[in-house]
Every structure is written in C-alpha cells, then in structure tokens.
Amino acid sequence: MISVCLAAFNGAKYIEAQVRSIISSPRVTELLVSDDGSTDTTLEVLAAIPDRRLKVLAGPRRGVVANFESLLARASGDIIFLSDQDDVWLDGKVDIMLAALEHADLVVSDCSIVDEQLRVRVRSFFEARHSGPGTLKNLWRNSYLGCCMAFRRQILDYVLPIPKAVPMHDWWIGLMVNRKGRVRFIDDILVLYRRHGANSTYAVDSQASLLLRLRWRLNMMGALLSRP
C-alpha cells in the first residue's frame, strides 16, 4: 500500500495540477491532503477532483512541520511519499522510486527547478546542490528535499515525533535515516520543483540570515544528539 502525504495551505493556484499528476499513477493507494486552514479556494479545488483515493484532512494549524508530522501519523501505507502542493510529478516517478526502495529505507530522486509556468530554470537540483548522503554534508548543505523523497513506514518508529526545534521535516527525516537506516540517492529527474514567491520551504534560494541558518543547524544537531 502506497500513501502520499501532501501538506496544503492556500495552494489553490497550483494544487490541482499536482494532485492530478500524483493520482495518474494507479499504484498510489491513498493521497492524504492536510489543509492547514486555507483562506483561498484550496478546499473547493480539491472537492472538484473525483477520485476516491483523495482524502482531505484538517491540519493542526501549527505550521508546515506539524502539518507533515500529522500526515505521517495518519498515513496507512507501507511506503510513504512526501509531496508539496505546487510541484508536478513526472511519469514513472512512483515505479522508479519503488524499485529503488527494494534496496533502501529512504530514496531521494533528482528534480528540475522550474518557475511558475513550469519553465526549467535549473535542470538538476542534485548538480546545483551537490547532493548526496552524509550527516556532516547535509548539516551544512541539505540535500533531503521532501518532494523528492519516499521511504518505508518502519522509519517512523525513530523519526516520529519530530522535535519542535527542528526547522524542517524533510531535513530531519533524511538525517535520521542517514544515521539509522539505508539512504539511496538516484539521478532520475522525477519532479518539476516549482519555485515562486509563496513557497513554504527554503531549500534552494534561502534568503535567511546567516545567524538564522546557524541557529537551524545548531537546533538540528541538538535534536539529533538527543534522539537515541
């Protein structure tokens, strides 16, 4: 059984394209969308998509990390994919990720960075980010992009709960599996990673101050050291 966890908040502009790209795969068993209190037409857009696998849930309204944590606690699949609300999955993503998971606990694929109209701006996130496994490497420059990740349910035993000080869920998940499980990076470009002014994540072009970025890393190191 395959669960896709999508955290939504005011995503009406792009969410339909993303949802349809996900449910185009017959191997997806359920798509859980946790709406974190949208004030636009996100819920109306979702209600107009007739697919029994799509389940819209009420989010905890405590930000993106808590929203994904809530989704993970409610997902029923043996394999879990993470999804943003504004990207597009490419054909074959699910099949390729499942094949890679035969030899890993968590798989990260490459993606292309695109603009609002899906025009490619950076062909390979991996090349731009020098992506790959390793704790120190990813503490310094995070490669664990949630929209490109899939993992076995068993990792939730040591990933959850997500510490409150952790700045982003995917960074925490990737580092924890890097430490306790088997991580595999694959070069296939399987997602169009849309960047625009309203993104919730900071993965590529963060404008955060040096002090804030240092605080994030210190918080992450403290969280990792405190988790047995």
C-alpha positions as a LaTeX table, in Angstrom:
\begin{tabular}{lrrr}
\hline
Residue & $x$ (\AA) & $y$ (\AA) & $z$ (\AA) \\
\hline
Met1 & 0.00 & 0.00 & 0.00 \\
Ile2 & 1.33 & 3.41 & $-1.00$ \\
Ser3 & 0.42 & 6.64 & 0.80 \\
Val4 & 1.20 & 10.11 & $-0.49$ \\
Cys5 & 1.27 & 12.87 & 2.15 \\
Leu6 & 0.63 & 16.39 & 0.84 \\
Ala7 & 0.59 & 19.39 & 3.17 \\
Ala8 & $-1.59$ & 22.21 & 1.84 \\
Phe9 & $-2.07$ & 25.86 & 2.73 \\
Asn10 & $-3.52$ & 28.44 & 0.34 \\
Gly11 & $-2.46$ & 26.32 & $-2.60$ \\
Ala12 & $-5.40$ & 26.86 & $-4.94$ \\
Lys13 & $-3.28$ & 28.21 & $-7.79$ \\
Tyr14 & $-1.24$ & 25.06 & $-8.34$ \\
Ile15 & $-2.64$ & 22.20 & $-6.27$ \\
Glu16 & $-4.91$ & 20.70 & $-8.94$ \\
Ala17 & $-2.01$ & 20.09 & $-11.33$ \\
Gln18 & $-0.03$ & 18.43 & $-8.55$ \\
Val19 & $-2.89$ & 16.23 & $-7.35$ \\
Arg20 & $-3.68$ & 15.06 & $-10.87$ \\
Ser21 & $-0.03$ & 14.24 & $-11.53$ \\
Ile22 & 0.01 & 12.09 & $-8.37$ \\
Ile23 & $-3.23$ & 10.20 & $-8.95$ \\
Ser24 & $-2.24$ & 9.49 & $-12.56$ \\
Ser25 & $-0.27$ & 6.58 & $-11.07$ \\
Pro26 & $-2.57$ & 3.60 & $-10.43$ \\
Arg27 & $-0.10$ & 2.35 & $-7.80$ \\
Val28 & $-0.96$ & 5.19 & $-5.40$ \\
Thr29 & $-3.38$ & 3.79 & $-2.83$ \\
Glu30 & $-4.21$ & 6.98 & $-0.96$ \\
Leu31 & $-3.40$ & 10.66 & $-1.31$ \\
Leu32 & $-3.79$ & 12.41 & 2.03 \\
Val33 & $-4.04$ & 16.19 & 1.78 \\
Ser34 & $-3.89$ & 18.00 & 5.10 \\
Asp35 & $-5.22$ & 21.53 & 4.72 \\
Asp36 & $-3.77$ & 23.81 & 7.38 \\
Gly37 & $-6.54$ & 26.43 & 7.40 \\
Ser38 & $-6.51$ & 27.76 & 3.84 \\
Thr39 & $-8.37$ & 31.02 & 3.27 \\
Asp40 & $-8.38$ & 30.76 & $-0.54$ \\
Thr41 & $-10.28$ & 28.21 & $-2.68$ \\
Thr42 & $-7.94$ & 25.25 & $-1.99$ \\
Leu43 & $-10.72$ & 23.14 & $-0.47$ \\
Glu44 & $-13.09$ & 23.88 & $-3.34$ \\
Val45 & $-10.44$ & 22.91 & $-5.89$ \\
Leu46 & $-9.84$ & 19.61 & $-4.08$ \\
Ala47 & $-13.56$ & 18.88 & $-3.76$ \\
Ala48 & $-13.90$ & 19.09 & $-7.54$ \\
Ile49 & $-11.40$ & 16.27 & $-8.15$ \\
Pro50 & $-13.38$ & 13.00 & $-8.29$ \\
Asp51 & $-11.02$ & 10.32 & $-7.06$ \\
Arg52 & $-11.78$ & 8.02 & $-4.12$ \\
Arg53 & $-8.09$ & 7.87 & $-3.20$ \\
Leu54 & $-8.00$ & 11.59 & $-2.42$ \\
Lys55 & $-8.72$ & 12.25 & 1.25 \\
Val56 & $-8.80$ & 15.80 & 2.55 \\
Leu57 & $-7.99$ & 16.20 & 6.24 \\
Ala58 & $-7.94$ & 19.11 & 8.67 \\
Gly59 & $-4.41$ & 20.15 & 9.58 \\
Pro60 & $-3.19$ & 21.08 & 13.07 \\
Arg61 & $-2.63$ & 24.75 & 12.08 \\
Arg62 & 0.81 & 24.92 & 13.65 \\
Gly63 & 2.92 & 25.31 & 10.52 \\
Val64 & 4.34 & 23.10 & 7.79 \\
Val65 & 6.42 & 20.79 & 10.02 \\
Ala66 & 3.48 & 19.99 & 12.31 \\
Asn67 & 1.26 & 19.53 & 9.26 \\
Phe68 & 3.57 & 16.90 & 7.75 \\
Glu69 & 4.01 & 15.22 & 11.13 \\
Ser70 & 0.23 & 14.95 & 11.42 \\
Leu71 & 0.06 & 13.42 & 7.95 \\
Leu72 & 2.72 & 10.84 & 8.72 \\
Ala73 & 0.84 & 9.76 & 11.83 \\
Arg74 & $-2.32$ & 9.18 & 9.75 \\
Ala75 & $-0.79$ & 7.53 & 6.67 \\
Ser76 & $-1.57$ & 3.83 & 6.38 \\
Gly77 & 0.79 & 2.79 & 3.59 \\
Asp78 & 3.82 & 0.54 & 3.84 \\
Ile79 & 5.55 & 3.04 & 1.55 \\
Ile80 & 5.14 & 6.79 & 2.04 \\
Phe81 & 5.83 & 9.58 & $-0.43$ \\
Leu82 & 6.01 & 13.24 & 0.57 \\
Ser83 & 4.56 & 15.93 & $-1.66$ \\
Asp84 & 4.43 & 19.70 & $-1.87$ \\
Gln85 & 1.26 & 21.38 & $-3.10$ \\
Asp86 & 2.74 & 23.23 & $-6.06$ \\
Asp87 & 5.04 & 20.81 & $-7.91$ \\
Val88 & 4.32 & 18.30 & $-10.68$ \\
Trp89 & 5.28 & 14.62 & $-10.60$ \\
Leu90 & 6.68 & 13.23 & $-13.84$ \\
Asp91 & 5.59 & 9.95 & $-15.42$ \\
Gly92 & 7.24 & 6.90 & $-13.88$ \\
Lys93 & 8.10 & 8.56 & $-10.55$ \\
Val94 & 6.28 & 6.02 & $-8.39$ \\
Asp95 & 7.58 & 2.95 & $-10.24$ \\
Ile96 & 11.19 & 4.17 & $-10.23$ \\
Met97 & 11.12 & 5.12 & $-6.55$ \\
Leu98 & 9.57 & 1.77 & $-5.57$ \\
Ala99 & 12.28 & $-0.12$ & $-7.45$ \\
Ala100 & 14.98 & 1.89 & $-5.65$ \\
Leu101 & 13.34 & 1.21 & $-2.28$ \\
Glu102 & 13.95 & $-2.51$ & $-2.72$ \\
His103 & 17.49 & $-1.77$ & $-1.54$ \\
Ala104 & 16.94 & 1.22 & 0.77 \\
Asp105 & 14.81 & 2.60 & 3.59 \\
Leu106 & 14.66 & 6.08 & 2.07 \\
Val107 & 15.15 & 7.17 & $-1.53$ \\
Val108 & 15.75 & 10.71 & $-2.83$ \\
Ser109 & 15.38 & 11.44 & $-6.53$ \\
Asp110 & 16.66 & 14.38 & $-8.54$ \\
Cys111 & 14.31 & 17.10 & $-9.78$ \\
Ser112 & 14.30 & 20.08 & $-12.12$ \\
Ile113 & 13.73 & 23.54 & $-10.64$ \\
Val114 & 11.05 & 25.37 & $-12.61$ \\
Asp115 & 9.25 & 28.71 & $-12.48$ \\
Glu116 & 5.52 & 29.37 & $-12.10$ \\
Gln117 & 4.87 & 28.35 & $-15.72$ \\
Leu118 & 6.97 & 25.16 & $-15.34$ \\
Arg119 & 9.81 & 26.54 & $-17.42$ \\
Val120 & 13.06 & 24.85 & $-16.42$ \\
Arg121 & 15.48 & 27.17 & $-14.63$ \\
Val122 & 17.87 & 24.57 & $-13.20$ \\
Arg123 & 17.90 & 21.19 & $-14.91$ \\
Ser124 & 19.29 & 19.22 & $-11.96$ \\
Phe125 & 18.80 & 20.01 & $-8.28$ \\
Phe126 & 21.46 & 17.41 & $-7.48$ \\
Glu127 & 24.05 & 19.21 & $-9.61$ \\
Ala128 & 23.15 & 22.62 & $-8.19$ \\
Arg129 & 23.16 & 21.33 & $-4.62$ \\
His130 & 25.99 & 18.77 & $-4.94$ \\
Ser131 & 23.51 & 16.34 & $-3.38$ \\
Gly132 & 24.39 & 13.07 & $-1.71$ \\
Pro133 & 24.30 & 11.22 & 1.60 \\
Gly134 & 26.33 & 12.01 & 4.70 \\
Thr135 & 25.48 & 13.63 & 8.04 \\
Leu136 & 28.03 & 16.44 & 8.07 \\
Lys137 & 27.50 & 17.15 & 4.38 \\
Asn138 & 23.75 & 17.56 & 4.87 \\
Leu139 & 24.00 & 19.50 & 8.09 \\
Trp140 & 25.99 & 22.05 & 6.12 \\
Arg141 & 24.00 & 21.91 & 2.85 \\
Asn142 & 20.78 & 19.95 & 2.97 \\
Ser143 & 20.11 & 17.51 & 0.12 \\
Tyr144 & 16.95 & 15.98 & 1.58 \\
Leu145 & 14.19 & 17.60 & $-0.44$ \\
Gly146 & 10.86 & 16.25 & 0.78 \\
Cys147 & 9.04 & 16.42 & $-2.55$ \\
Cys148 & 11.68 & 14.04 & $-3.93$ \\
Met149 & 11.59 & 11.55 & $-1.04$ \\
Ala150 & 9.90 & 8.20 & $-0.45$ \\
Phe151 & 10.52 & 5.82 & 2.42 \\
Arg152 & 9.49 & 2.68 & 4.21 \\
Arg153 & 6.96 & 3.03 & 7.00 \\
Gln154 & 9.35 & 1.45 & 9.52 \\
Ile155 & 11.46 & 4.61 & 9.71 \\
Leu156 & 8.60 & 6.37 & 11.50 \\
Asp157 & 9.50 & 4.31 & 14.57 \\
Tyr158 & 12.56 & 6.50 & 15.09 \\
Val159 & 11.67 & 9.62 & 13.07 \\
Leu160 & 8.49 & 10.49 & 14.99 \\
Pro161 & 7.86 & 12.60 & 16.91 \\
Ile162 & 9.67 & 15.41 & 15.12 \\
Pro163 & 11.41 & 17.64 & 17.69 \\
Lys164 & 9.87 & 21.11 & 17.95 \\
Ala165 & 13.23 & 22.82 & 17.42 \\
Val166 & 13.75 & 21.18 & 14.01 \\
Pro167 & 13.39 & 23.78 & 11.23 \\
Met168 & 12.09 & 21.44 & 8.50 \\
His169 & 10.61 & 17.93 & 8.48 \\
Asp170 & 12.43 & 16.58 & 5.40 \\
Trp171 & 15.84 & 17.64 & 6.69 \\
Trp172 & 15.17 & 15.82 & 9.98 \\
Ile173 & 13.83 & 12.68 & 8.28 \\
Gly174 & 16.77 & 12.47 & 5.90 \\
Leu175 & 19.40 & 12.92 & 8.60 \\
Met176 & 17.74 & 10.40 & 10.91 \\
Val177 & 17.59 & 7.71 & 8.21 \\
Asn178 & 21.13 & 8.60 & 7.17 \\
Arg179 & 22.09 & 7.80 & 10.77 \\
Lys180 & 19.96 & 4.71 & 11.44 \\
Gly181 & 18.92 & 3.26 & 8.09 \\
Arg182 & 19.79 & 2.94 & 4.42 \\
Val183 & 19.63 & 6.04 & 2.20 \\
Arg184 & 19.88 & 5.99 & $-1.58$ \\
Phe185 & 20.10 & 8.95 & $-3.97$ \\
Ile186 & 19.03 & 8.26 & $-7.56$ \\
Asp187 & 19.83 & 10.51 & $-10.52$ \\
Asp188 & 16.42 & 10.22 & $-12.22$ \\
Ile189 & 14.66 & 13.59 & $-12.56$ \\
Leu190 & 11.13 & 12.76 & $-11.36$ \\
Val191 & 9.66 & 16.07 & $-10.16$ \\
Leu192 & 9.21 & 19.58 & $-11.51$ \\
Tyr193 & 10.05 & 21.55 & $-8.37$ \\
Arg194 & 8.17 & 24.80 & $-8.76$ \\
Arg195 & 9.71 & 27.89 & $-7.15$ \\
His196 & 7.64 & 31.04 & $-6.68$ \\
Gly197 & 7.09 & 33.81 & $-4.17$ \\
Ala198 & 4.79 & 31.83 & $-1.88$ \\
Asn199 & 6.84 & 28.65 & $-1.32$ \\
Ser200 & 6.88 & 27.33 & 2.25 \\
Thr201 & 10.36 & 25.80 & 2.03 \\
Tyr202 & 13.80 & 27.34 & 1.75 \\
Ala203 & 15.70 & 24.55 & 0.05 \\
Val204 & 17.36 & 26.24 & $-2.90$ \\
Asp205 & 17.43 & 30.01 & $-2.64$ \\
Ser206 & 17.07 & 30.72 & 1.05 \\
Gln207 & 17.11 & 34.38 & 1.99 \\
Ala208 & 17.51 & 33.55 & 5.68 \\
Ser209 & 20.19 & 35.43 & 7.57 \\
Leu210 & 23.49 & 33.80 & 8.44 \\
Leu211 & 22.53 & 33.89 & 12.12 \\
Leu212 & 19.23 & 32.12 & 11.46 \\
Arg213 & 20.88 & 29.47 & 9.31 \\
Leu214 & 23.43 & 28.85 & 12.04 \\
Arg215 & 20.63 & 28.53 & 14.60 \\
Trp216 & 18.85 & 25.99 & 12.40 \\
Arg217 & 21.97 & 23.82 & 12.28 \\
Leu218 & 22.61 & 24.07 & 15.98 \\
Asn219 & 18.98 & 23.12 & 16.65 \\
Met220 & 19.27 & 20.17 & 14.26 \\
Met221 & 22.49 & 18.94 & 15.87 \\
Gly222 & 20.93 & 19.19 & 19.31 \\
Ala223 & 17.86 & 17.26 & 18.16 \\
Leu224 & 19.97 & 14.52 & 16.58 \\
Leu225 & 22.14 & 14.13 & 19.65 \\
Ser226 & 19.13 & 13.94 & 21.95 \\
Arg227 & 17.41 & 11.17 & 19.95 \\
Pro228 & 18.72 & 7.67 & 20.87 \\
\hline
\end{tabular}
